[in-house]
Amino acid sequence: MSTRSRAVLLSAVAAVAALSLSACGKGGTSGGGGDTHFVTGNNGIDTVPAGKRATAPDLSGRTIDGKTLDVADYKGKVVVVNVWGSWCGPCREEAQYFAKVSKEYQDKGVQFVGINTRDTSTTPAVNFEKEHGVAYPSLYDPTGKLMLRFKKGTLNPQIIPSTLVIDRHGKVAARALEALDDTGLLKMLKPVLAEK
């Protein structure tokens, strides 16, 4: 193994380890300082003004039910991305609210997409969605590769669960690093949906 390959492997292992340490916890506040352009609200939701938003990375691949999905296909809609795992207690708590709001807003220009991570097979993920009435698709990302596509210094998913709202132009507008109920979810969604 070359030195470069070893360095790339060690970087990937370190990133996954960092994600593992912060997984499935209560979200904390993250600073909007430096050149990040985002503002941390006292409600745990980070937002970025329309002109300062970063483009969402490529979020595509296989879903937990074996289909192909590319979030970029939803450009023109507001997309709510929820990073979750069937093993995660806070994810189980928030699932009912995501299922409810996704049904209420499916005909209002909003698409929900899950990113299932760290489940070793799709079986527990599929069972989780059935149990909680989740009807929207979820990308299967067992090793967290999709999470690592978000650039440092942007609104990125840092823990499980994390929720992102992507605007109609494919840019990340808001993020929550904690489990949300329907009220918290709508606080994130409604302002972005109201944008022209």
Phi, psi and chi 1 to 4 in degrees:
 res  aa     phi    psi   chi1   chi2   chi3   chi4
   1 MET       -  128.6 -179.0 -178.1  -87.1      -
   2 SER   -71.7  163.0   72.4      -      -      -
   3 THR   -61.2  -40.7  -56.4      -      -      -
   4 ARG   -63.9  -45.3 -174.5  174.7  175.1  -12.5
   5 SER   -61.3  -41.7  -63.1      -      -      -
   6 ARG   -63.6  -41.2 -168.4  171.7  -67.7  122.7
   7 ALA   -64.7  -41.7      -      -      -      -
   8 VAL   -64.5  -44.3  169.1      -      -      -
   9 LEU   -61.5  -45.2  177.6   62.7      -      -
  10 LEU   -63.8  -38.3  -72.4  174.3      -      -
  11 SER   -62.8  -43.5  -66.6      -      -      -
  12 ALA   -64.6  -42.8      -      -      -      -
  13 VAL   -63.0  -42.3  168.1      -      -      -
  14 ALA   -63.1  -40.6      -      -      -      -
  15 ALA   -65.2  -44.1      -      -      -      -
  16 VAL   -65.0  -39.1  169.8      -      -      -
  17 ALA   -63.1  -41.5      -      -      -      -
  18 ALA   -63.2  -40.6      -      -      -      -
  19 LEU   -65.4  -38.8  -74.1  170.4      -      -
  20 SER   -63.6  -39.3  -64.2      -      -      -
  21 LEU   -64.7  -31.2  -70.5  174.0      -      -
  22 SER   -99.5    7.8   62.9      -      -      -
  23 ALA   -73.1  144.2      -      -      -      -
  24 CYS    54.4   44.4 -153.3      -      -      -
  25 GLY  -120.3 -179.0      -      -      -      -
  26 LYS   -80.4  130.9 -171.9   78.8  172.1  130.9
  27 GLY   -67.5  145.1      -      -      -      -
  28 GLY  -108.9 -177.7      -      -      -      -
  29 THR   -89.3  141.5   57.8      -      -      -
  30 SER  -117.2  140.4   53.4      -      -      -
  31 GLY   -72.0  147.9      -      -      -      -
  32 GLY  -100.5   16.6      -      -      -      -
  33 GLY   -75.2 -177.6      -      -      -      -
  34 GLY    68.7 -141.6      -      -      -      -
  35 ASP  -109.2   32.1 -164.5   27.5      -      -
  36 THR   -81.4  -24.8   59.3      -      -      -
  37 HIS    69.2    6.9  -57.9  -65.3      -      -
  38 PHE  -109.3  155.3   61.7   85.5      -      -
  39 VAL  -115.8  129.2  176.8      -      -      -
  40 THR   -89.3  119.5  -58.8      -      -      -
  41 GLY   -84.2  161.2      -      -      -      -
  42 ASN   -76.2   -3.0   60.0    7.7      -      -
  43 ASN   -96.1    9.4   56.3    0.5      -      -
  44 GLY    82.7    7.6      -      -      -      -
  45 ILE  -109.0  124.2  -62.4  170.2      -      -
  46 ASP   -92.7  138.9  -58.5  -41.7      -      -
  47 THR  -133.4  157.3   58.6      -      -      -
  48 VAL  -128.9  133.7  178.1      -      -      -
  49 PRO   -61.3  150.5  -14.2   22.8      -      -
  50 ALA   -50.3  -42.9      -      -      -      -
  51 GLY   -76.2   -7.8      -      -      -      -
  52 LYS  -113.2    4.0  -52.8  -89.9 -172.9 -174.6
  53 ARG   -75.6  145.2  -65.4  174.4 -176.5  162.0
  54 ALA   -88.2  145.5      -      -      -      -
  55 THR   -68.4  136.6  -58.3      -      -      -
  56 ALA   -63.9  143.1      -      -      -      -
  57 PRO   -72.0  175.5   30.0  -35.9      -      -
  58 ASP   -63.4  116.1  169.4   33.4      -      -
  59 LEU  -119.2   87.3  -62.3  173.7      -      -
  60 SER  -143.6  160.6   62.7      -      -      -
  61 GLY   150.7 -156.8      -      -      -      -
  62 ARG   -87.3  143.6  -70.9  -98.5  175.5 -129.7
  63 THR   -89.3  170.5   62.0      -      -      -
  64 ILE   -65.3  -18.7   62.3  171.7      -      -
  65 ASP  -102.2   17.7   56.5   -2.0      -      -
  66 GLY    85.0    5.4      -      -      -      -
  67 LYS   -89.1  172.1  -63.9  178.0 -179.3  159.9
  68 THR  -102.7  138.7  -58.3      -      -      -
  69 LEU  -140.6  138.6  174.4   71.9      -      -
  70 ASP  -132.0  115.0 -172.9  -14.9      -      -
  71 VAL   -59.0  -29.1  170.9      -      -      -
  72 ALA   -59.7  -24.2      -      -      -      -
  73 ASP   -66.0  -15.9  -68.7  -17.1      -      -
  74 TYR   -94.5    9.6  -61.7  123.9      -      -
  75 LYS   -55.7  137.1 -155.9  166.4 -174.4  177.2
  76 GLY   102.9  -17.5      -      -      -      -
  77 LYS  -110.5  159.5  -70.8 -173.9  172.9 -168.6
  78 VAL   -84.1  130.6  173.1      -      -      -
  79 VAL  -115.0  127.8  179.9      -      -      -
  80 VAL  -101.5  120.2  176.8      -      -      -
  81 VAL  -110.1  123.1  177.3      -      -      -
  82 ASN  -117.4  120.5  179.1 -113.9      -      -
  83 VAL   -92.6  124.5 -177.8      -      -      -
  84 TRP  -149.1  166.8   63.4  -82.3      -      -
  85 GLY  -142.6  146.8      -      -      -      -
  86 SER   -66.2  -22.4   67.5      -      -      -
  87 TRP   -82.9   -6.1   44.2  -92.5      -      -
  88 CYS   -96.3  115.3  166.0      -      -      -
  89 GLY   -55.8  -51.2      -      -      -      -
  90 PRO   -60.6  -29.8  -26.5   35.2      -      -
  91 CYS   -65.9  -39.5  -60.3      -      -      -
  92 ARG   -64.3  -37.6  -74.7 -170.1  -70.4  -83.0
  93 GLU   -64.8  -40.7  -69.6  173.1   21.9      -
  94 GLU   -86.8  -16.5   72.9  177.5    1.8      -
  95 ALA   -55.7  -42.1      -      -      -      -
  96 GLN   -60.5  -36.8   63.2 -179.7  -43.8      -
  97 TYR   -72.0  -38.7  -57.9  113.1      -      -
  98 PHE   -66.9  -40.5  -80.6   74.8      -      -
  99 ALA   -61.2  -44.6      -      -      -      -
 100 LYS   -64.5  -51.9  174.4 -174.5  168.6 -161.0
 101 VAL   -67.0  -36.0  174.7      -      -      -
 102 SER   -62.7  -38.1   70.2      -      -      -
 103 LYS   -69.2  -41.2  -74.4  177.4 -174.9  140.0
 104 GLU   -65.2  -29.8  -70.4  172.3    0.7      -
 105 TYR  -110.2    6.1  -79.0   79.7      -      -
 106 GLN   -63.8  -26.7   67.3 -174.2   -1.1      -
 107 ASP  -103.0   16.9  -63.8  -34.1      -      -
 108 LYS  -117.8   24.2  -63.1  178.6 -178.0  178.1
 109 GLY    81.2   25.2      -      -      -      -
 110 VAL  -123.5  136.0  177.8      -      -      -
 111 GLN  -123.5  128.9  175.6   63.7   49.4      -
 112 PHE   -96.8  141.4  -82.6   65.7      -      -
 113 VAL  -140.1  132.0  174.2      -      -      -
 114 GLY   -96.6  155.0      -      -      -      -
 115 ILE  -123.4  106.0  -63.0  177.6      -      -
 116 ASN   -84.4  125.1  169.6 -102.8      -      -
 117 THR  -130.1  150.6 -168.2      -      -      -
 118 ARG    63.0   16.9  -63.6 -157.6 -148.4  115.1
 119 ASP   -88.2  131.7  -85.8  -42.3      -      -
 120 THR   -75.6  -13.8   55.3      -      -      -
 121 SER  -149.1  169.3   78.8      -      -      -
 122 THR   -80.5  -14.7   56.8      -      -      -
 123 THR   -56.6  -51.3  -56.9      -      -      -
 124 PRO   -65.9  -30.6   13.2  -20.0      -      -
 125 ALA   -68.0  -45.6      -      -      -      -
 126 VAL   -62.1  -43.8  169.2      -      -      -
 127 ASN   -62.8  -39.9  -69.2  -21.0      -      -
 128 PHE   -58.5  -48.5  176.2   96.7      -      -
 129 GLU   -64.2  -40.7  -73.6 -165.1  -20.0      -
 130 LYS   -63.0  -46.4  -77.2 -179.5 -173.7  168.9
 131 GLU   -61.2  -34.7 -179.4 -178.1  -25.2      -
 132 HIS  -102.5    4.7  -63.9  -72.6      -      -
 133 GLY    70.7   27.8      -      -      -      -
 134 VAL   -82.0  116.9  174.7      -      -      -
 135 ALA  -103.5  -12.6      -      -      -      -
 136 TYR   -83.5  160.8   53.0   83.8      -      -
 137 PRO   -75.1  153.5   28.1  -34.3      -      -
 138 SER  -130.7  127.4  -75.2      -      -      -
 139 LEU   -69.3  143.8  -71.1  161.6      -      -
 140 TYR   -97.2  115.8 -178.0   52.8      -      -
 141 ASP  -134.6   69.4 -174.2   31.2      -      -
 142 PRO   -61.5  -27.4   22.1  -31.4      -      -
 143 THR  -104.7    1.6   59.7      -      -      -
 144 GLY    80.8   17.0      -      -      -      -
 145 LYS   -62.5  -37.4  -72.4  180.0 -177.4  174.2
 146 LEU   -66.0  -37.8  -67.4  175.7      -      -
 147 MET   -62.8  -35.5  -69.5  175.6   68.3      -
 148 LEU   -74.5   -9.5  -64.9  174.3      -      -
 149 ARG   -75.7  -17.1  -69.4 -178.2  179.9  172.6
 150 PHE   -75.1  134.5  -72.5   83.5      -      -
 151 LYS   -72.7  145.4  -68.6 -180.0 -178.2  165.7
 152 LYS   -61.2  141.7 -175.2  176.9  178.9 -177.4
 153 GLY    87.3    1.6      -      -      -      -
 154 THR  -111.4  174.4   64.7      -      -      -
 155 LEU   -71.9  101.0  -66.5 -176.5      -      -
 156 ASN  -124.1  155.5   52.2   25.7      -      -
 157 PRO   -74.6  123.8   25.5  -29.5      -      -
 158 GLN  -114.8  -19.2  -64.1  174.5   -2.3      -
 159 ILE  -139.3  172.2   63.0  171.8      -      -
 160 ILE  -112.8  122.4  -64.2   35.2      -      -
 161 PRO   -83.0  153.2   31.5  -34.4      -      -
 162 SER  -132.1  147.2  -71.4      -      -      -
 163 THR  -130.5  135.6  -57.9      -      -      -
 164 LEU  -124.1  146.6  -55.9  167.6      -      -
 165 VAL  -115.7  122.3  176.7      -      -      -
 166 ILE  -103.7  128.4  -59.5  172.4      -      -
 167 ASP   -73.5  178.1   68.8   19.1      -      -
 168 ARG   -63.4  -16.5  -70.5  179.8 -179.5   88.9
 169 HIS   -99.2    7.8  -52.6  -73.0      -      -
 170 GLY    81.7   22.1      -      -      -      -
 171 LYS  -112.9  144.6  -62.5 -176.3 -179.7  -75.9
 172 VAL   -78.1  117.4 -176.9      -      -      -
 173 ALA  -100.4  -32.3      -      -      -      -
 174 ALA  -152.3  156.2      -      -      -      -
 175 ARG  -148.9  143.4  171.5 -170.2   67.6 -175.0
 176 ALA  -127.3  134.8      -      -      -      -
 177 LEU  -110.1   48.0  -62.9  176.9      -      -
 178 GLU  -161.8  164.6   60.6 -171.9   14.4      -
 179 ALA   -66.1  141.9      -      -      -      -
 180 LEU  -118.8  146.6  -63.5  170.3      -      -
 181 ASP   -96.0 -175.8   60.9   13.2      -      -
 182 ASP   -64.6  -34.1   49.8  -11.5      -      -
 183 THR   -64.7  -47.7  -57.0      -      -      -
 184 GLY   -63.9  -41.2      -      -      -      -
 185 LEU   -62.4  -43.3 -179.3   54.2      -      -
 186 LEU   -69.3  -29.6  -70.2  170.0      -      -
 187 LYS   -62.2  -33.2  -85.3 -175.5 -168.1  169.8
 188 MET   -77.7  -43.2  -73.7 -178.7   70.6      -
 189 LEU   -77.1  -47.5  176.5   59.1      -      -
 190 LYS   -58.0  -44.1  -77.4 -177.5  174.5 -179.5
 191 PRO   -62.6  -36.9  -21.5   30.9      -      -
 192 VAL   -72.0  -38.9 -179.2      -      -      -
 193 LEU   -64.5  -31.9 -169.8   57.1      -      -
 194 ALA   -75.0  -15.3      -      -      -      -
 195 GLU   -67.7  148.0  -65.2  172.6   -3.5      -
 196 LYS   -85.1      -  -63.1  -64.7  175.4 -162.4
